[in-house]
Amino acid sequence: MIKPKNDIASVRKTIADYLRRQVDVTVNLGRNKVLRYCGELSGVYPALFTVRPNDEGFLGKTAYSYAEVLCGNVKVKPVKRAE
């Protein structure tokens, strides 16, 4: 068995560092379907985190569990600011 290099606590801490910042979210929906959007990380809770999309007409899931990030189904990274 391969020991994972991350655990839920480290994922939770990393996500908490992005609170109130703009993030890029990539969601693997399966069957070669990928959803990408930008938004503000609006809430960090014990079991999940929420993202408020910048697009007002966005229809989709905006709350994700830390396990989804750990498994690789959801990727969250901060938006680089233009200088």
C-alpha positions as a printed NumPy array, in Angstrom:
array([[  0.   ,   0.   ,   0.   ],
       [  1.296,   3.454,  -0.929],
       [  1.078,   5.956,   1.901],
       [ -0.458,   9.254,   0.75 ],
       [  1.684,  12.329,   1.283],
       [ -1.298,  14.457,   2.343],
       [ -4.058,  14.   ,   4.836],
       [ -7.392,  15.728,   5.403],
       [ -5.926,  18.073,   8.044],
       [ -3.284,  19.423,   5.671],
       [ -5.866,  19.857,   2.884],
       [ -8.181,  21.691,   5.312],
       [ -5.362,  24.033,   6.387],
       [ -4.368,  24.779,   2.785],
       [ -7.964,  25.55 ,   1.805],
       [ -8.431,  27.72 ,   4.928],
       [ -5.466,  29.829,   3.808],
       [ -7.407,  30.721,   0.629],
       [-10.452,  32.08 ,   2.53 ],
       [-11.888,  35.278,   0.988],
       [ -9.528,  34.995,  -1.997],
       [-10.227,  34.373,  -5.662],
       [ -9.622,  30.748,  -6.628],
       [ -9.735,  28.61 ,  -9.764],
       [-11.818,  25.468,  -9.262],
       [-11.519,  22.406, -11.501],
       [-14.039,  19.609, -10.942],
       [-13.711,  16.173, -12.552],
       [-17.27 ,  15.022, -13.265],
       [-16.225,  11.676, -14.763],
       [-16.538,  10.328, -18.292],
       [-14.09 ,  12.96 , -19.626],
       [-16.221,  15.83 , -18.319],
       [-14.396,  18.637, -16.539],
       [-15.917,  21.83 , -15.116],
       [-13.75 ,  24.898, -14.527],
       [-14.736,  28.213, -12.989],
       [-13.386,  31.105, -10.923],
       [-14.902,  32.342,  -7.709],
       [-14.341,  33.497,  -4.158],
       [-13.75 ,  30.93 ,  -1.427],
       [-16.589,  32.132,   0.783],
       [-16.749,  29.631,   3.621],
       [-14.609,  27.05 ,   5.386],
       [-16.424,  24.572,   7.629],
       [-15.334,  21.426,   9.506],
       [-16.541,  19.015,   6.807],
       [-16.698,  21.146,   3.63 ],
       [-15.92 ,  24.468,   1.988],
       [-17.984,  26.701,  -0.294],
       [-17.051,  28.725,  -3.357],
       [-19.126,  31.66 ,  -4.661],
       [-18.751,  31.692,  -8.49 ],
       [-18.079,  35.012, -10.234],
       [-20.705,  34.135, -12.875],
       [-24.2  ,  35.031, -11.63 ],
       [-25.881,  32.503, -13.945],
       [-23.76 ,  29.576, -12.726],
       [-25.8  ,  26.43 , -12.197],
       [-23.793,  23.82 , -10.375],
       [-22.429,  22.56 ,  -7.128],
       [-20.443,  25.081,  -5.114],
       [-19.812,  23.15 ,  -1.868],
       [-17.101,  20.513,  -1.759],
       [-15.69 ,  18.203,   0.886],
       [-12.005,  18.026,   1.734],
       [-12.049,  14.341,   0.752],
       [-12.912,  15.328,  -2.835],
       [ -9.778,  17.484,  -2.916],
       [ -7.68 ,  14.73 ,  -1.345],
       [ -8.908,  12.181,  -3.931],
       [ -8.224,  14.555,  -6.818],
       [-11.818,  15.009,  -7.98 ],
       [-11.675,  18.723,  -7.114],
       [ -8.657,  21.002,  -7.544],
       [ -8.505,  24.453,  -5.968],
       [ -5.72 ,  26.931,  -6.58 ],
       [ -5.462,  30.662,  -5.936],
       [ -5.74 ,  33.068,  -8.854],
       [ -2.473,  34.804,  -9.624],
       [ -2.835,  38.552,  -9.47 ],
       [ -1.802,  40.581, -12.486],
       [  0.864,  43.134, -11.736]])
